[in-house]
Amino acid sequence: CGVCHGPGAKSGGVIKDLRHMPAGMHLVFEDIVLGGILKDRGMVSFADNLDQQDVTDIHQYVIQQAHVLREKEKYH
């Protein structure tokens, strides 16, 4: 994930910063990562490399990074 989306889910600007995902994207996160529903936008399916638990773990990590960002923004 970090190759395109950056370390800590923080994008370098070209690819979307996953920490700012809208609520609707969270609802279809598995469909994006495993199902490839955004393949026309360059986000291919990773079903050959990841399973549902991997995607759940990744999604939880992204959510955690979003919380860290919000906490930082509170104090700046």
Secondary structure, DSSP 8 states (H G I E B T S, - for coil): -HHHH-GGG---SSS--GGG--HHHHHTHHHHHTT-TTGGGT----TTT--HHHHHHHHHHHHHHHHHHHHHHHT-
